[in-house]
Amino acid sequence: MRDRPIVLTVDDNQVFLGTLAVLLERLHFEVLPVTSSRDAIDLARVARPQVITLNMQMPDMDSLAFLRALRADEELADLPVIMITGIREKQRVWEAMSLGCIEVLDLPLELDRMHQALQRCNLYPEGRRRYLRAPYNKRVEMVVRGEVMLLNAVTLSERGIMVRMPNPLPKGTPVDIRLTMPNDQVLTFGGEVIYVRGGKGGAVTPPAGVAIKFDRVTIKDSERLQNLVKQLLIGDLVANQTETIIKSD
């Protein structure tokens, strides 16, 4: 499977599709937005997405009929579907779940529930990604055996960080990471290198770097880190939305 799973998003509201696309891209998905349920089935056969999100009140095709058509297609029968609705009808939710729908999410969307539903789609060969992660294009300090290095971060999660590093440290190396929070407070998180990405092998090879798992974090600092990750993912979307699509955390 490719590095970025494909999500086919189906909704007749262009504003909703745009907002959802930005959020999913920040969650490291490739997004294919469509405004027609019928077109979505045709596109799914060609693009082979790993998951579909579907407005439960699409005007061109009943959502339950969409699910039945999907399950009757040999090529698409096992494709995970997450439904999204502004009107929760218990009977229709029950029917959708009985047809193999992963989850029915209410509007406005809750980030945690969206993340949990996506993880139940089994999108990654290494298993579910329990914690939220966000793009984090900031400079951070890494302290190794008393030496301070200034490095470019790539992503930040609730339990770790990925940084670019021309000469990566070996797995198991203990480090401290210093992050500057939005209020300019500097927090230090202790951890160790759990993954090394080499930078050799040609122009298309990703830059060298390391993933660090935080394992020495106070409860209070963990909450601050979690809030920062959520702010990176949805802060500007919530602040700028003209209709309530994403729920403020």
Residue pairs with C-beta under 8 A, 6 or more apart in sequence:
1 50
1 123
1 124
1 125
2 30
3 28
4 28
4 29
4 30
5 29
5 30
5 49
5 50
5 51
5 123
5 124
6 29
6 30
6 31
6 32
6 47
6 48
6 49
6 50
6 51
7 24
7 29
7 30
7 31
7 32
7 49
7 50
7 51
7 52
7 53
8 32
8 34
8 40
8 43
8 44
8 47
8 49
8 51
8 52
8 53
9 17
9 20
9 21
9 24
9 31
9 32
9 33
9 34
9 52
9 53
10 34
10 35
10 36
10 37
10 40
10 52
10 53
10 54
10 55
10 58
11 17
11 20
11 33
11 35
11 53
11 54
11 55
11 58
11 84
12 35
12 36
12 55
12 58
12 59
12 60
13 55
14 35
15 242
15 243
15 245
16 55
16 243
16 245
17 33
17 35
18 33
19 237
19 241
19 245
19 246
20 31
20 33
20 53
20 109
20 245
21 31
21 33
22 237
23 109
23 111
23 114
23 233
23 234
23 237
23 246
24 31
25 31
26 134
26 135
26 232
26 233
27 115
27 118
27 132
27 133
27 134
27 233
28 133
28 155
32 43
32 47
32 49
34 40
34 43
36 60
36 61
37 54
37 58
37 60
37 61
37 63
37 66
38 60
38 61
40 52
40 54
40 66
41 66
41 69
41 70
41 73
41 76
44 52
44 70
44 76
44 79
45 73
45 75
45 76
49 79
50 79
50 80
50 121
50 123
51 79
51 80
51 81
51 82
51 102
51 118
51 121
51 123
52 70
52 79
52 80
52 81
52 82
53 81
53 82
53 83
53 84
54 63
54 66
54 81
54 82
54 83
54 84
55 63
55 83
55 84
55 85
56 63
56 83
56 84
56 85
56 87
56 92
56 96
56 104
57 63
57 85
57 86
57 87
58 66
63 83
63 92
63 96
64 92
64 95
64 96
64 99
67 81
67 96
67 99
67 100
67 101
68 99
70 76
70 77
70 79
70 81
71 77
71 99
71 100
80 102
80 120
80 121
80 122
81 100
81 101
81 102
82 101
82 102
82 103
82 104
82 105
82 114
82 117
82 118
82 121
83 96
83 101
83 103
83 104
83 105
84 104
84 105
84 106
84 107
84 109
85 93
85 104
85 105
85 106
85 107
86 106
86 107
88 104
88 106
93 104
96 104
97 104
102 117
102 120
102 121
103 113
103 116
103 117
103 120
105 113
105 114
105 117
107 244
107 245
108 244
108 245
108 246
108 247
109 245
109 246
109 247
110 247
110 249
111 132
111 230
111 233
111 234
111 246
111 247
111 249
112 132
112 249
115 132
119 128
119 129
119 130
120 128
122 128
130 159
131 157
131 158
131 159
131 160
132 157
132 158
132 226
132 229
132 230
132 233
133 155
133 156
133 157
133 158
133 229
134 155
134 156
134 157
134 229
134 232
134 233
135 154
135 155
135 232
136 153
136 154
136 155
136 156
136 161
136 232
137 152
137 153
137 154
138 152
138 153
138 179
138 180
139 150
139 151
139 152
139 153
140 150
140 151
140 152
140 153
140 161
140 163
140 177
140 178
140 179
140 180
141 148
141 149
141 150
141 151
141 177
141 178
142 148
142 149
142 151
142 163
142 175
142 176
142 177
142 178
142 212
143 149
143 175
143 176
143 177
143 178
144 169
144 173
144 174
144 175
149 165
151 163
151 164
151 165
152 163
152 164
153 161
153 162
153 163
153 164
154 162
154 163
154 164
154 209
155 161
155 162
156 162
156 179
156 225
156 228
156 229
156 232
157 229
158 222
158 225
158 226
158 229
159 213
159 214
160 191
160 194
160 211
160 212
160 213
160 214
161 177
161 179
161 189
161 211
161 212
161 214
162 209
162 210
162 211
162 212
163 177
163 209
163 210
163 212
164 207
164 208
164 209
165 208
165 209
165 210
166 199
166 208
167 208
168 193
168 196
168 197
168 198
168 208
168 209
168 210
169 175
169 193
169 196
169 210
170 193
170 196
171 193
171 194
171 195
171 196
172 192
172 193
173 192
173 193
174 190
174 191
174 192
175 190
175 191
175 192
175 193
175 212
176 188
176 189
176 190
176 191
177 188
177 189
177 190
177 191
177 212
177 214
178 186
178 187
178 188
178 189
179 186
179 187
179 188
179 189
179 225
179 228
180 186
181 187
181 224
181 228
182 228
182 231
187 221
187 224
187 225
189 214
189 216
189 217
189 221
189 225
190 214
190 215
190 216
190 217
191 212
191 213
191 214
191 215
191 216
192 212
192 213
192 215
193 210
193 211
193 212
194 211
194 212
194 213
195 210
195 211
196 210
197 206
197 207
197 208
197 209
197 210
197 211
198 205
198 208
199 205
199 206
199 207
199 208
199 209
200 208
214 225
217 225
227 249
230 249
234 246
234 249
237 245
237 246
238 246
238 247
238 248
